[in-house]
Structure formats: C-alpha cells, structure tokens
Amino acid sequence: QRKNPFSSEDRLAFKPVHTHRGDPTYGRPPEGSQTERRGKDAQSHVGREVEELCLIIKSTGEVGEDGHVSVTFGQLFETYVTISNKVVGILLRARKQGLVHFEGEMLWQGKDDGVVITLL
C-alpha cells in the first residue's frame, strides 16, 4: 500500500502494528481509533442493560430465606422481553460478572421456565 499512488497517508497512519500474543496490545484496536470508541460504547450499553435486568429481578422477584432475591426464568422472560429481546444474552453476561446465579449453561423459553435465577 505504501507504493500504491492511490493510497493516502491518512489511511496508513492507522496501519496495524504487528504484535505477538504476549503483548498487552495484542487483539486490541489502536488507541484513539473509531473501533476503540465503538467498542467502549457497546460495552457501556451492555452494562446499562445488565443493570436494568438486575433492577427488574429485584422488583419482580421474592426475597428468599438466604436474603437473596430470586425469580423464575419464565416470569423474568415475560417481564423483560417487552423491554429487550436479548434477555438470555444479558443473563449470561450478568452471570459472567458474578451478579446472578442459575443452573445450566443456557436457558430456553418454555423448557427452562422453572429455573430459578438468584440475584447476588
């Protein structure tokens, strides 16, 4: 591309640096790039959805003997699906962050309606 007369120097300014697996910048977009900005925006959007999901669990669930709020997947699905169609994905993200607990790897509407989701 450097020898191509139709390539501008602007495009070459963000030319990726070849990094290796041990490098902390490996697999990350260049600092200040639009890709980095879009990634941060997406992360904050998902974070807001996780917070909203936790608030819905808190408002619709019941406090158990252990003091934690719990709700069944069926009840949560019916409540949350009017807000977002990504309820299962947001639940998985919340579990990864240690905010909720439920049995199984994936939840399916109908089949897993009785699975208890606990807000930690």
The 8 nearest C-alpha neighbors of each residue, nearest first, counted from 0:
[[1, 3, 2, 6, 11, 4, 5, 7],
 [0, 2, 3, 6, 11, 4, 8, 7],
 [3, 1, 0, 4, 6, 5, 7, 8],
 [2, 4, 0, 5, 1, 6, 7, 8],
 [5, 3, 6, 2, 7, 1, 0, 8],
 [6, 4, 3, 7, 0, 2, 1, 8],
 [7, 5, 3, 4, 0, 8, 10, 1],
 [6, 8, 9, 10, 5, 11, 4, 1],
 [7, 9, 11, 10, 12, 6, 1, 13],
 [10, 8, 12, 7, 11, 13, 6, 14],
 [11, 9, 8, 12, 7, 13, 6, 14],
 [10, 12, 14, 8, 9, 13, 7, 1],
 [13, 11, 9, 10, 14, 8, 15, 7],
 [14, 12, 11, 15, 10, 29, 9, 32],
 [13, 15, 11, 12, 16, 10, 29, 17],
 [16, 14, 13, 17, 29, 28, 18, 11],
 [15, 17, 18, 14, 13, 29, 25, 24],
 [16, 18, 15, 19, 25, 14, 24, 22],
 [19, 17, 25, 16, 22, 20, 24, 21],
 [18, 20, 22, 21, 25, 17, 24, 23],
 [19, 21, 22, 25, 18, 23, 26, 24],
 [22, 20, 19, 23, 25, 18, 24, 26],
 [21, 23, 25, 24, 20, 19, 18, 26],
 [24, 22, 25, 21, 20, 27, 26, 19],
 [25, 23, 27, 22, 26, 18, 28, 29],
 [24, 26, 22, 23, 27, 18, 20, 19],
 [25, 27, 24, 28, 20, 18, 23, 22],
 [28, 26, 24, 25, 29, 35, 23, 30],
 [27, 29, 35, 34, 30, 26, 32, 24],
 [30, 28, 32, 31, 27, 35, 13, 15],
 [31, 29, 32, 28, 35, 27, 36, 33],
 [30, 32, 29, 35, 33, 36, 34, 28],
 [33, 31, 35, 34, 30, 29, 36, 28],
 [32, 34, 36, 35, 37, 31, 38, 28],
 [35, 33, 37, 32, 36, 38, 28, 29],
 [34, 36, 38, 32, 33, 28, 37, 39],
 [37, 35, 33, 39, 38, 34, 40, 32],
 [38, 36, 40, 34, 39, 35, 33, 41],
 [39, 37, 35, 41, 36, 40, 42, 34],
 [38, 40, 42, 36, 41, 37, 43, 35],
 [41, 39, 37, 43, 38, 42, 36, 44],
 [42, 40, 44, 38, 39, 43, 37, 45],
 [41, 43, 39, 45, 44, 40, 46, 38],
 [42, 44, 46, 40, 45, 41, 39, 47],
 [45, 43, 41, 47, 46, 42, 40, 48],
 [46, 44, 48, 42, 47, 43, 49, 41],
 [45, 47, 43, 49, 44, 48, 42, 50],
 [46, 48, 50, 44, 45, 49, 51, 43],
 [47, 49, 45, 51, 50, 46, 52, 44],
 [48, 50, 52, 46, 51, 47, 93, 89],
 [51, 49, 47, 53, 48, 52, 46, 54],
 [50, 52, 48, 54, 49, 53, 47, 55],
 [51, 53, 49, 55, 54, 50, 48, 56],
 [54, 52, 56, 50, 55, 51, 57, 49],
 [55, 53, 57, 51, 52, 56, 58, 50],
 [54, 56, 58, 52, 57, 53, 59, 51],
 [57, 55, 53, 59, 60, 54, 58, 52],
 [56, 58, 54, 55, 60, 59, 68, 53],
 [57, 59, 55, 56, 60, 54, 61, 53],
 [60, 58, 56, 57, 55, 61, 70, 75],
 [61, 59, 70, 69, 56, 57, 68, 58],
 [60, 62, 68, 69, 63, 70, 59, 57],
 [61, 63, 68, 67, 66, 69, 60, 64],
 [64, 62, 66, 65, 67, 68, 61, 69],
 [63, 65, 66, 62, 67, 68, 61, 69],
 [64, 66, 63, 67, 62, 68, 69, 117],
 [67, 65, 63, 64, 62, 68, 61, 69],
 [68, 66, 62, 65, 63, 118, 69, 119],
 [67, 69, 62, 61, 118, 60, 117, 63],
 [70, 68, 117, 60, 116, 61, 118, 62],
 [69, 71, 60, 116, 115, 56, 72, 75],
 [72, 70, 115, 74, 73, 114, 113, 116],
 [71, 73, 112, 75, 74, 114, 76, 113],
 [74, 72, 112, 76, 71, 75, 77, 113],
 [73, 75, 77, 71, 76, 72, 78, 70],
 [76, 74, 72, 78, 73, 77, 79, 71],
 [75, 77, 73, 79, 78, 74, 80, 72],
 [78, 76, 74, 75, 80, 79, 73, 81],
 [79, 77, 75, 76, 80, 74, 81, 82],
 [78, 80, 76, 82, 81, 77, 75, 83],
 [79, 81, 83, 84, 82, 76, 77, 78],
 [80, 82, 79, 83, 78, 77, 84, 76],
 [83, 81, 79, 80, 84, 78, 86, 85],
 [84, 82, 80, 85, 81, 79, 86, 48],
 [83, 85, 80, 86, 82, 81, 79, 87],
 [86, 84, 88, 83, 87, 89, 80, 90],
 [85, 87, 89, 88, 84, 90, 83, 80],
 [88, 86, 90, 89, 85, 91, 106, 105],
 [89, 87, 91, 90, 85, 86, 92, 93],
 [88, 90, 92, 86, 91, 87, 49, 93],
 [91, 89, 87, 93, 88, 92, 86, 94],
 [90, 92, 88, 94, 89, 93, 95, 87],
 [91, 93, 89, 95, 90, 94, 88, 96],
 [94, 92, 90, 96, 98, 95, 91, 99],
 [95, 93, 99, 97, 91, 96, 92, 98],
 [94, 96, 92, 93, 97, 91, 98, 99],
 [95, 97, 93, 94, 98, 92, 99, 91],
 [98, 96, 94, 95, 99, 93, 119, 100],
 [97, 99, 119, 93, 94, 96, 118, 100],
 [100, 98, 118, 94, 119, 117, 97, 93],
 [101, 99, 117, 116, 94, 118, 119, 102],
 [102, 100, 116, 115, 117, 103, 99, 114],
 [101, 103, 104, 100, 114, 115, 116, 105],
 [104, 102, 105, 101, 106, 114, 111, 100],
 [103, 105, 102, 106, 91, 101, 107, 94],
 [106, 104, 103, 107, 87, 91, 102, 111],
 [105, 107, 111, 87, 108, 104, 103, 72],
 [108, 106, 111, 110, 109, 105, 112, 87],
 [107, 109, 110, 111, 112, 106, 73, 76],
 [110, 108, 112, 111, 107, 73, 113, 106],
 [109, 111, 107, 108, 112, 106, 113, 114],
 [110, 112, 107, 113, 114, 109, 106, 108],
 [113, 111, 73, 72, 109, 114, 110, 108],
 [112, 114, 111, 71, 72, 115, 73, 110],
 [115, 113, 111, 71, 72, 112, 116, 101],
 [114, 116, 71, 70, 101, 72, 113, 117],
 [117, 115, 101, 70, 69, 100, 71, 72],
 [118, 116, 69, 100, 99, 68, 119, 115],
 [117, 119, 99, 68, 69, 67, 98, 100],
 [118, 98, 99, 117, 67, 100, 97, 68]]
